[in-house]
Amino acid sequence: MTHLAAPAIRTAEARDAYLAALLHNATQEPHFRRTAEQLAQTFSKAGHGYVISETAGWIIGLASLWLPDFHPTHAWVSLSLHPDHLADDTARQLLISQQEAARAAGRPHLWLSVREDYLPHLPDLSALGFREVHRTFGGGFHLNTWQASTRQLDTSLQERGYTLTPAQKFQDDPRLQALYDLTRNDKISAAPTIPEASDTLADGDALWNAAWLAWHGETLVGLALPEKGRLDAWNAVLIVHPQHRRRGLATALLAQVARTLQSQGITFLNTAGSQRDAAYLGVLRRLGANIEPDWIAWELEA
C-alpha cells in the first residue's frame, strides 16, 4: 500500500501569490467555483479544444480553441498564462499547438479578443504575430439609477420645429425604411465580426414599444429603436438624417428610449459600439452612459 508523504507546512512567500489567489478565489468567489465546474465538464469531453502547458508538474499556461459556425474561416483562441511565464516561450508553444489544430480544421486564421485593460496580463500579442483588427467598447445605462435630464435640449429642439413621437404605430411606414436606407452605410463594419448593416430595418428582437421618432414638421428625420436579446435591451438603431445632425436629435431620441425602457422595468440599456463612431460616443457621454474599456480584436494567420 502506497502512503503519500505528509505535506510540508511553511510560511507563504511572494512567489506563492498567484496560486494562493487561485486557492483564495476557490472559496471566496462563487463565479470561480462555477467556472471550475464548467471547465471540468468541458475537459471530460472529447475534442474540447483546450491545451495545457506544464513544467515539473506545475500548470503554467492554458489555451483554448473554438471553431464557431458563424465564423467559418477563423478559429477563436484564448491564452491564459502564469504571470511568471508571460515573457518566455510558453505562449508561443501553446499558440503553435492551436495553429496546427486550426489548420487541421480548415481554418486559415486565428482570432483573439481581449479587453484593453486585460492586455498587461497577456503575452505581447504583436510579438506573437497577431495584428489588431478593430476595437469596440461596451457599457450602457443602468436604468435603475439613471437620471439624465434633456429638458433644455428638448425645449431648444421644439423651438426649431422638431418633435419626438413614439414609433410603434409607424412600424410599417415606408418612410422609416427610406430613412434607414439613407444612413445604413454610415454604420461601421469590420470583417469578420462586425458585419454590414442589414438590408431590413429590424428583426424579431426589435422593441417597437420603446422606439421613438424625430420629426421636423411633417418630415421624418430620426429614429431610435432598441432591441432585446440576451441583455435586457440594447440600442440597435440610432439614426438622424444627415441634413439634421449636430442639433442634439440623437441625444434626445436615445434619452426618450432610455426613459421608456425605464418605465417598463428594464434595468439596463446596452450601448456597445466602435470608438471610430465619435458622434455616437458623444451622445452616450452627454447622457451619462457607463463606457467600458475597448475590446480589441486580433488576427493571426494559422
C-alpha positions as CSV (number, residue, x, y, z in Angstrom):
1,M,0.0,0.0,0.0
2,T,1.4,3.4,-1.0
3,H,1.5,6.1,1.6
4,L,1.5,9.7,0.5
5,A,4.1,11.9,2.2
6,A,2.7,14.4,4.6
7,P,2.6,17.9,3.1
8,A,5.1,20.4,4.4
9,I,3.9,23.5,6.1
10,R,5.9,26.7,5.5
11,T,5.4,30.4,5.6
12,A,3.9,31.8,2.4
13,E,6.3,33.7,0.1
14,A,5.9,36.2,-2.7
15,R,6.4,33.5,-5.3
16,D,3.3,31.8,-4.0
17,A,1.0,34.8,-4.6
18,Y,-0.6,33.7,-8.0
19,L,-1.5,30.2,-6.9
20,A,-2.6,31.5,-3.5
21,A,-5.0,33.8,-5.3
22,L,-6.5,30.8,-7.1
23,L,-7.0,29.0,-3.8
24,H,-8.5,32.1,-2.2
25,N,-10.9,32.6,-5.1
26,A,-11.9,28.9,-4.9
27,T,-13.6,29.7,-1.6
28,Q,-14.4,33.4,-1.8
29,E,-15.7,33.9,-5.4
30,P,-18.8,32.0,-6.4
31,H,-18.2,32.5,-10.1
32,F,-14.7,30.9,-9.7
33,R,-16.3,27.7,-8.4
34,R,-18.9,27.7,-11.3
35,T,-16.2,28.3,-13.9
36,A,-14.1,25.4,-12.5
37,E,-17.1,23.1,-12.6
38,Q,-17.9,24.1,-16.1
39,L,-14.3,23.5,-17.2
40,A,-14.3,20.1,-15.5
41,Q,-17.3,19.1,-17.5
42,T,-15.8,20.5,-20.7
43,F,-12.4,18.8,-20.2
44,S,-14.1,15.4,-19.7
45,K,-15.4,15.6,-23.3
46,A,-13.5,14.6,-26.4
47,G,-12.3,17.3,-28.7
48,H,-12.8,20.2,-26.2
49,G,-10.1,22.3,-27.8
50,Y,-8.1,23.2,-24.6
51,V,-4.4,22.5,-24.2
52,I,-2.1,22.9,-21.1
53,S,1.5,23.9,-20.8
54,E,3.1,22.1,-17.9
55,T,6.6,22.1,-16.3
56,A,7.7,19.9,-13.4
57,G,4.1,19.1,-12.6
58,W,3.0,22.8,-12.5
59,I,0.5,24.1,-14.9
60,I,1.8,27.4,-16.3
61,G,-0.4,28.1,-19.3
62,L,-3.8,27.3,-20.8
63,A,-5.0,27.9,-24.4
64,S,-8.5,27.3,-25.9
65,L,-9.6,26.7,-29.4
66,W,-13.2,27.3,-30.6
67,L,-14.5,26.7,-34.2
68,P,-17.7,28.8,-34.4
69,D,-20.1,28.1,-37.3
70,F,-20.8,31.8,-37.8
71,H,-17.1,32.5,-38.3
72,P,-16.1,29.7,-40.8
73,T,-12.6,31.0,-41.7
74,H,-11.4,31.7,-38.1
75,A,-10.6,29.6,-35.1
76,W,-11.1,31.6,-31.9
77,V,-8.3,31.2,-29.3
78,S,-7.6,32.4,-25.8
79,L,-4.3,32.5,-23.9
80,S,-4.0,32.3,-20.1
81,L,-0.5,32.3,-18.6
82,H,1.0,32.2,-15.2
83,P,2.4,35.8,-14.8
84,D,6.0,34.4,-14.3
85,H,5.8,33.0,-17.8
86,L,4.4,35.9,-19.8
87,A,7.7,36.7,-21.4
88,D,9.1,33.3,-22.0
89,D,8.3,30.8,-24.8
90,T,5.2,29.3,-23.2
91,A,2.7,31.4,-25.2
92,R,4.4,30.6,-28.5
93,Q,4.4,26.9,-27.8
94,L,0.7,27.0,-26.9
95,L,0.0,29.0,-30.0
96,I,1.8,26.6,-32.3
97,S,-0.3,23.8,-31.0
98,Q,-3.5,25.7,-31.6
99,Q,-2.4,26.8,-35.1
100,E,-1.9,23.2,-36.0
101,A,-5.4,22.3,-34.8
102,A,-6.9,25.3,-36.7
103,R,-5.2,24.2,-39.9
104,A,-6.4,20.6,-39.4
105,A,-9.9,22.0,-39.1
106,G,-9.6,24.1,-42.3
107,R,-9.5,27.4,-40.5
108,P,-6.8,29.7,-42.0
109,H,-6.9,32.4,-39.3
110,L,-6.8,32.6,-35.6
111,W,-8.9,35.2,-33.8
112,L,-8.5,36.5,-30.3
113,S,-10.5,39.2,-28.5
114,V,-9.4,40.8,-25.2
115,R,-10.4,43.9,-23.2
116,E,-7.8,46.6,-23.3
117,D,-7.3,46.7,-19.6
118,Y,-6.5,43.0,-19.6
119,L,-3.6,43.3,-22.0
120,P,-0.9,43.7,-19.3
121,H,-1.9,40.2,-18.1
122,L,-1.3,38.6,-21.6
123,P,1.9,38.0,-23.5
124,D,2.9,40.5,-26.2
125,L,0.4,39.7,-28.9
126,S,2.1,41.7,-31.6
127,A,5.4,39.9,-30.9
128,L,3.5,36.6,-31.3
129,G,2.4,37.8,-34.8
130,F,-1.1,39.0,-34.1
131,R,-2.3,42.2,-35.7
132,E,-5.0,44.4,-34.3
133,V,-8.2,44.3,-36.5
134,H,-10.7,46.5,-34.7
135,R,-11.9,47.9,-31.4
136,T,-15.3,48.1,-29.8
137,F,-16.4,49.4,-26.5
138,G,-19.1,48.1,-24.1
139,G,-21.1,49.6,-21.4
140,G,-24.5,51.2,-21.1
141,F,-27.1,52.8,-18.9
142,H,-28.0,51.3,-15.6
143,L,-31.6,52.4,-15.8
144,N,-32.5,51.8,-12.1
145,T,-30.3,54.8,-11.2
146,W,-30.0,56.8,-14.4
147,Q,-31.5,60.3,-14.2
148,A,-30.0,62.4,-17.0
149,S,-32.1,65.4,-18.0
150,T,-32.6,66.7,-21.5
151,R,-35.1,69.4,-20.7
152,Q,-33.2,72.3,-22.1
153,L,-32.3,70.3,-25.3
154,D,-36.0,69.3,-25.7
155,T,-37.1,72.9,-25.4
156,S,-34.4,74.1,-27.9
157,L,-35.5,71.4,-30.4
158,Q,-39.2,72.3,-30.1
159,E,-38.3,76.0,-30.8
160,R,-36.6,74.9,-34.0
161,G,-39.6,72.9,-35.2
162,Y,-38.7,69.4,-34.0
163,T,-40.9,67.0,-32.3
164,L,-40.5,63.4,-30.9
165,T,-43.2,60.8,-31.0
166,P,-43.5,57.1,-30.2
167,A,-42.6,55.0,-33.2
168,Q,-44.7,51.9,-32.8
169,K,-47.7,52.9,-35.0
170,F,-45.2,53.8,-37.7
171,Q,-43.5,50.4,-37.7
172,D,-44.5,49.6,-41.2
173,D,-44.3,53.1,-42.6
174,P,-42.1,53.0,-45.8
175,R,-40.6,56.3,-44.7
176,L,-38.7,54.5,-41.9
177,Q,-37.1,52.1,-44.4
178,A,-36.2,55.0,-46.6
179,L,-34.5,56.9,-43.7
180,Y,-32.7,53.7,-42.8
181,D,-31.5,53.1,-46.4
182,L,-30.2,56.7,-46.5
183,T,-28.0,56.1,-43.4
184,R,-27.2,52.4,-43.2
185,N,-23.8,52.8,-44.9
186,D,-22.8,55.1,-42.0
187,K,-22.7,52.0,-39.8
188,I,-19.2,51.0,-39.1
189,S,-18.3,47.4,-40.1
190,A,-15.1,45.4,-39.7
191,A,-14.8,41.9,-41.1
192,P,-15.3,39.3,-40.0
193,T,-17.1,40.1,-36.7
194,I,-18.8,43.4,-37.3
195,P,-21.0,42.8,-40.4
196,E,-22.5,45.4,-42.7
197,A,-25.9,46.7,-41.6
198,S,-28.9,44.5,-42.6
199,D,-31.0,45.5,-45.6
200,T,-34.1,45.5,-43.4
201,L,-34.7,47.9,-40.6
202,A,-35.4,45.5,-37.8
203,D,-35.8,41.9,-36.9
204,G,-37.8,39.9,-34.3
205,D,-36.0,41.4,-31.3
206,A,-37.0,45.0,-32.1
207,L,-38.7,46.7,-29.2
208,W,-41.1,49.0,-31.1
209,N,-43.0,49.8,-28.0
210,A,-39.8,51.6,-26.7
211,A,-38.8,53.2,-30.0
212,W,-39.0,56.9,-30.8
213,L,-39.1,59.1,-33.9
214,A,-37.9,62.6,-34.6
215,W,-39.8,64.9,-37.0
216,H,-39.1,68.3,-38.5
217,G,-42.6,69.5,-39.3
218,E,-44.1,66.6,-41.3
219,T,-40.7,65.2,-42.3
220,L,-39.3,62.1,-40.6
221,V,-35.7,62.8,-39.7
222,G,-34.7,60.4,-36.9
223,L,-35.3,57.0,-35.2
224,A,-34.0,55.3,-32.1
225,L,-35.0,51.6,-32.0
226,P,-33.8,49.3,-29.2
227,E,-33.7,45.5,-29.4
228,K,-33.9,42.9,-26.7
229,G,-31.6,39.9,-26.7
230,R,-29.5,38.2,-24.1
231,L,-29.2,41.5,-22.4
232,D,-32.3,43.3,-21.1
233,A,-32.1,45.7,-24.1
234,W,-29.5,47.2,-26.4
235,N,-29.7,50.1,-28.7
236,A,-29.6,48.6,-32.2
237,V,-30.5,51.6,-34.4
238,L,-29.9,55.3,-33.8
239,I,-30.5,57.3,-37.0
240,V,-30.6,61.0,-37.7
241,H,-31.0,62.4,-41.3
242,P,-27.6,63.8,-42.5
243,Q,-29.2,67.2,-43.0
244,H,-30.4,67.4,-39.4
245,R,-27.3,66.2,-37.5
246,R,-25.3,68.1,-34.9
247,R,-28.5,69.6,-33.3
248,G,-28.9,67.1,-30.5
249,L,-31.6,64.9,-32.0
250,A,-29.7,61.7,-31.4
251,T,-29.2,62.6,-27.8
252,A,-32.9,63.5,-27.4
253,L,-34.0,60.3,-29.1
254,L,-31.8,58.0,-27.1
255,A,-32.9,59.7,-23.8
256,Q,-36.5,59.0,-24.7
257,V,-35.7,55.4,-25.4
258,A,-33.9,55.1,-22.0
259,R,-36.9,56.7,-20.2
260,T,-39.4,54.4,-21.9
261,L,-37.4,51.3,-21.1
262,Q,-37.0,52.6,-17.5
263,S,-40.8,52.9,-17.2
264,Q,-41.2,49.3,-18.4
265,G,-39.0,48.0,-15.7
266,I,-36.0,47.2,-17.9
267,T,-32.8,47.8,-15.9
268,F,-30.1,48.1,-18.5
269,L,-29.7,49.6,-21.9
270,N,-26.5,48.4,-23.7
271,T,-24.6,50.8,-25.8
272,A,-21.7,48.9,-27.4
273,G,-20.1,50.4,-30.4
274,S,-16.9,51.5,-32.2
275,Q,-14.5,54.2,-31.0
276,R,-14.4,55.4,-34.6
277,D,-18.1,56.5,-34.2
278,A,-17.2,59.8,-32.4
279,A,-20.8,61.1,-32.8
280,Y,-22.3,58.1,-31.1
281,L,-19.8,58.3,-28.3
282,G,-20.6,61.9,-27.8
283,V,-24.3,61.1,-27.4
284,L,-23.5,58.4,-24.8
285,R,-21.2,60.7,-22.8
286,R,-23.7,63.5,-22.8
287,L,-26.4,61.2,-21.4
288,G,-24.1,59.7,-18.7
289,A,-23.6,56.2,-20.1
290,N,-21.0,54.0,-18.5
291,I,-18.4,53.4,-21.1
292,E,-16.2,50.4,-20.5
293,P,-12.6,49.9,-21.9
294,D,-12.3,48.7,-25.5
295,W,-12.4,45.1,-26.6
296,I,-9.6,44.7,-29.1
297,A,-9.9,42.0,-31.8
298,W,-6.6,40.4,-33.0
299,E,-6.0,38.2,-36.0
300,L,-3.2,35.8,-36.9
301,E,-2.6,33.5,-39.9
302,A,-2.9,29.9,-38.9
